[in-house]
Structure formats: structure tokens, C-alpha cells
Amino acid sequence: MAFTPSTVLAVAATATLAALLGNLVFLDDLALFFKEGEGVELLTVALLGAATLLWFAVKGLRRGLAGWHVPVALLLMAARELDFDKSLTEHGLLKLRTYTGAGGWTDKVIGGLLILLILAVLVRFLRRNLRDWLARLLRAEAGAWWLFAGLAFVAVAKTVDGIDRKLAPFGIDVPRDIGLRAGRIEEVLELAFAICLIQAIAHIRRTA
């Protein structure tokens, strides 16, 4: 099968639309559509999993493993979407209180190892991919711009996430309905981010 960017986009868009419509039809409560661990968020996790499989389909097993930081980053993001880090400890593996509080050493060790893995992945991206990605952006290559769009989406998503909580210290009271819609916008943007990553990977062979 030829994993051409147009084919991948058509499949990803069709599967996403079908999954979203299926959720709307079969969810007992439509409020679950944007709820964490349901609806849109689960679809984002599925797309990140698909991006991981596509990475190996495009690169091959050996080259894919040589660039292990890419699938590991995708799987870490999928785990974060499911709040996997929070399910292992009381406060979450990425919270400072996990390491400064009176919690058990098991939480601290697991959290420390996870943070080291994240740092290793970031360093690999900076050393192996950043310069090449910037060069591809300047050459207006589609794969690089798909990644840029994805990063822009996730940046906006993280900005609006919990906007009522973020603005409260400044004395700004965000109405409940606006806070609710901001959370929904975050979920949609993270879904778009996952689709952009799939497209960026689909362009690897063509632009390599």
C-alpha cells in the first residue's frame, strides 16, 4: 500500500468523521462527547496510536526504531491524554508536590524516570530534527508546515485549557459557559494536532 499524503489525509479525515458521528449517535449522554476519557479525547488517543503505526509503516522497522524518540513521544502524548500520569499517583507524576511531598519513594522513582525519558526525547528532537525541520519550513515543504500547524494548534489548546482557573488570580471571573466552551475548543484543537502529526509523518518519504 502506498502511504501517499493524499491517501492518508482522506483515510484520517473519513475515519475521524465516522468516529465523531458514531459518538454522537451512540453516546447515552451527549455531555460525554467532550468529557475527559470519552468522545473526542479517545479519538485523539486513537489518532496518536495511528500516527505511531504510520511512522513504522513509512520508515520501516529498523529506521523507525533508530528514530525511537518519535514513536515514544507519540505514545507519551497518548498516555497524557488519558491522564495516565495521574492514575499512578495521588497528585500526578508531573506535579512538583509528588517529589517534594511526603509520598512514597515508588512514586518519586517512577516519576523521575518518566521525566528523564521526556528530557531524552526532547534532546533527541533538538539535536536530530530541529535544524532539518526549520530548513524544510524555509523550503515550504508540506510535511514541515503540517507539523508547524499542529504545534500551533496545541499551543492554543494549552492556552485556553482551564482559562477560568488561569485568570482567577488576576481577579478576572470567566463565566462558566465560556470556561466550558474553552475546554471543548481545547479537545478539538488537540484532535486537529493529532491529524496534523499524521500528515507530517505521511510526507516523510516524499520529502526525505
Salt bridges, closest charged atoms under 4 A:
ASP83 OD1 - ARG80 NH1 2.89
ASP85 OD1 - ARG80 NH1 3.83
GLU90 OE1 - HIS91 NE2 3.89
ASP132 OD2 - ARG136 NE 2.71
GLU141 OE1 - ARG136 NH1 3.25
GLU141 OE2 - ARG139 NE 2.92
GLU186 OE2 - LYS158 NZ 3.93
GLU190 OE2 - LYS158 NZ 2.86
